[in-house]
């Protein structure tokens, strides 16, 4: 069982939907446009609010989400921060009508890869500066690098009779 979060950052996800024609059918293609963070983030409940529309794509704002930071996941956060492209991962579920609904946002790469093994769709997006600063501070305060131990090999030849 995972411990209670040490820090909880309110976020909202902006999802983009484009209709793609395939073999006479129109199917939605989804992407994450971005994540916005802070106490002033709109929406207390997780539902889609249309925020932009042009001829190619429609954008929806999903509020009511949080990035939860846990002390036991600091190794994954650290790896994410020092990687080539520090990212937040938006874990989404497909609804019955073919829509996508974000269910959580995480900075933990291991949680994101576990979600991929299940039925979730996972999108990565650059970390907003507000979240990056809090995540970095959290890692500096709580991360204790694991001491790497070299395994001592057993000498199997010593047991053989000459």
C-alpha positions in Angstrom: 0.0 0.0 0.0 1.3 3.4 -1.0 1.8 6.0 1.8 -0.2 9.3 1.7 1.3 11.9 -0.7 3.8 14.3 0.7 2.8 17.0 -1.8 -0.3 17.3 -3.9 -0.2 19.8 -6.8 -3.5 20.8 -8.5 -3.3 20.6 -12.3 -5.6 20.7 -15.4 -4.9 18.9 -18.6 -5.7 20.4 -22.1 -6.5 17.6 -24.5 -6.7 18.1 -28.3 -9.1 16.1 -30.5 -8.8 15.9 -34.2 -11.1 13.8 -36.4 -9.2 11.6 -38.8 -10.8 9.9 -41.9 -10.0 6.3 -42.3 -11.7 4.0 -44.9 -14.9 6.2 -45.0 -15.0 6.4 -41.2 -14.2 9.4 -39.0 -12.3 8.5 -35.8 -11.0 10.8 -33.1 -7.2 11.2 -32.6 -6.3 12.5 -29.2 -3.2 14.3 -27.9 -2.2 16.2 -24.8 -1.7 19.9 -25.6 -0.3 20.7 -22.2 -0.7 20.7 -18.4 -1.4 23.9 -16.4 -0.7 23.9 -12.7 -1.5 26.0 -9.6 -4.1 26.7 -7.0 -6.1 28.9 -9.5 -6.5 26.0 -12.0 -10.1 25.9 -13.1 -12.4 23.0 -12.3 -13.0 21.0 -9.1 -14.3 18.0 -10.9 -12.8 16.0 -13.7 -14.9 16.8 -16.8 -14.2 18.2 -20.3 -14.8 21.9 -20.8 -14.4 23.1 -24.5 -11.8 25.9 -24.5 -10.8 26.2 -28.2 -11.9 25.2 -31.6 -10.5 25.7 -35.1 -11.1 23.9 -38.4 -8.5 21.2 -37.5 -8.7 20.5 -33.8 -10.9 21.0 -30.7 -9.3 21.6 -27.3 -10.9 20.5 -24.0 -9.8 21.4 -20.4 -9.9 18.7 -17.8 -9.7 20.1 -14.3 -9.9 18.4 -10.9 -6.6 16.5 -11.3 -3.5 16.5 -9.1 0.1 15.5 -9.3 0.8 13.5 -6.1 4.4 13.2 -5.0 5.4 10.3 -2.7 8.6 9.9 -0.8 9.1 6.3 -1.9 9.0 7.3 -5.6 11.9 9.9 -5.5 14.2 7.6 -7.5 11.8 7.7 -10.4 11.3 11.5 -10.1 15.0 12.0 -10.0 15.5 9.8 -13.1 12.8 11.8 -14.9 14.3 15.2 -13.9 17.9 14.3 -15.1 16.6 12.6 -18.3 16.7 14.1 -21.8 13.1 15.4 -21.6 11.6 15.8 -18.1 7.9 15.0 -18.5 4.6 14.6 -16.8 2.6 11.6 -17.8 -1.1 11.9 -18.4 -2.9 8.5 -17.8 -6.2 8.3 -19.7 -9.0 5.8 -20.0 -11.2 5.4 -23.1 -14.9 5.9 -22.5 -17.6 3.8 -24.1 -18.3 6.5 -26.7 -14.6 6.5 -27.9 -13.6 9.6 -26.0 -10.6 9.9 -23.8 -10.7 10.9 -20.1 -7.6 11.8 -18.1 -7.7 9.9 -14.8 -4.4 11.0 -13.3 -1.2 12.9 -13.9 2.2 11.7 -12.6 5.9 12.4 -12.7 6.7 8.7 -12.0 7.9 6.9 -15.1 7.3 3.5 -13.5 3.7 4.3 -12.8 3.3 5.4 -16.4 4.8 2.2 -17.8 2.6 0.1 -15.5 -0.4 2.0 -16.9 0.7 1.2 -20.4 0.7 -2.5 -19.6 -2.9 -2.2 -18.6 -5.7 -0.6 -20.6 -4.7 3.0 -20.1 -3.4 5.4 -22.8 -0.4 7.4 -21.6 0.7 10.7 -23.0 3.8 12.6 -22.0 4.1 16.3 -21.9 6.9 18.7 -20.8 6.7 19.6 -17.1 5.3 23.1 -16.5 7.8 25.3 -14.6 5.6 25.5 -11.5 5.5 21.7 -11.2 9.2 21.3 -12.1 10.3 23.6 -9.3 8.2 21.8 -6.7 9.2 18.4 -8.0 12.9 19.3 -8.0 12.6 20.7 -4.4 10.8 17.6 -3.3 13.5 15.3 -4.7 16.3 17.4 -3.2 14.6 17.2 0.2 13.6 13.5 0.2 15.7 11.5 -2.2 18.4 9.2 -0.7 20.3 7.5 -3.5 20.5 3.7 -3.1 23.9 2.5 -2.3 25.0 0.2 -5.1 26.4 -3.1 -3.8 28.5 -5.3 -6.0 27.6 -8.9 -5.7 30.4 -11.2 -4.6 30.5 -14.3 -6.8 30.8 -17.7 -5.4 33.9 -19.6 -6.5 32.4 -22.9 -7.7 35.8 -24.3 -8.7 37.0 -24.4 -5.1 34.4 -27.2 -4.2 35.5 -29.6 -7.0 37.8 -32.4 -5.9 41.2 -32.5 -7.7 
